Amino acid sequence: MNRFIHALPVAAGLCFFACLSHTASADDITAPAASTAAAPSTVTMPAPAAASSTSVQLGEIKVETQRLNRARDTLNPETGTTSYHFDTQTIAALPQGANAPLQDVLLQAPGVAQDSFGQLHVRGDHADIQYRINGIIIPEFISGFGDTLGSRFISKLDFLTGALPAQYGYRTAGIVNITTYQGADLDGGSVDLYGGSHATFQPSLEYGGNDGALDYYGTATYFQSDLGIESPIAGNPGHDDTEQTRGFGYLSYLLNPDMRLSVMLGHSLGNFQLPDNPDQQPAFTLNGRSTFDSSQVNETQRELNDYGIVSLQVSEEKLDYQVALFSRYSSVTFNPDPIADLMFNGVAAQIYRRNIDTGVQADASYAWDPANT
């Protein structure tokens, strides 16, 4: 067992760009007009007072949430970058729609390629992609075969390449910034069933809503197929099954119109059979045995990834900032076929890798004047 701790430093940077915006506040929407003539009309409205109060409150909460979302976008500038944006309509137009792996979504951007193990290369740079959810860094997972994040919970995806602002740091070949769905976007539940060739079976469900200042959203997916990893032969190797589960949950609470506390939790678990290559001859003899049917090799790999994020976002008149605590656990276990591995490779070993990553991220922007931030 090999364990190592990777500490992610807090990255900070400054950017300078022109901006001009107007942000609506609760006062802009709910404050009554200064008119004495309007007062009697408001008092004698025929609708029940309780229903009117509820309607205004829900609307106000939704407006404040959208205002905070726009303020959060200012913490992730795109100055100097080449950016590609994918919204729900773009993802829905893909052959698999929301069932498409995240890698397949990113492959629609120029300069992105995928190798036979499912790992992405951006402009020839390998394993140098930074993933963010709602602007918060998700430390990279131990490389594997599975789709760790999925695309079902994505409301918007911004993919940035080129000359990145200094604040991004860490991984710089490409920035994948995911904006998640919120409960108010769904306001209910849905169930989806997807399947097809190679015994593919993928049910998914999601549910979301809001209750006053509380907003909640969750989704879960199960995936199975008999083509989990790219086959080394033209046909089905007969030993390539996979089972994968993914889940994501989001909670946010408006402490006041200018402050939001959010919690995000994610999970993925993948079990893979490693495909066999028939008609191979052993290179070694084991206990007098010199033959082994290479189509019967039984090797498997298990990949587990869990992450959690707690963030506090504040948006005042000119100052916007977000502070987040994140933690990620990632592990990969390879289980060999001892006899086959000894005869074909001369060595057989069970390999276990584990990585725990915890850190703090802080981002802030200040509108110096209407033209500078």
Secondary structure, 3 states (H helix, E strand, C coil): CEEEECCCCCCCCCCCCCCCCCCCCHHHHHCCCCCCCHHHHHHCCCCCHHHHHHHHHHHHHHHHHHHHHHHHHCCCCCCCEEEEEEEHHHHHCCCCHHHCCHHHHHCCCCCEEECCCCCEEECCEECCEEEEECCEEECCCCCCCCCCCCCCCEEEEEEEEECCCCCCCCCCCEEEEEEECCHHHHCEEEEEEEEECCCEEEEEEEEEEEECCEEEEEEEEEEEECCCCCCCCCCCCCCCCEEEEEEEEEEEEEEECCEEEEEEEEEEEEEEECCCCCCCCCCCCECCECCCCHHHCCCEEEEEEEEEEEEEEEECCCEEEEEEEEEEEEEEEEECCHHHHHHHCCCCCCEEEEEEEEEEEEEEEECCECCEC
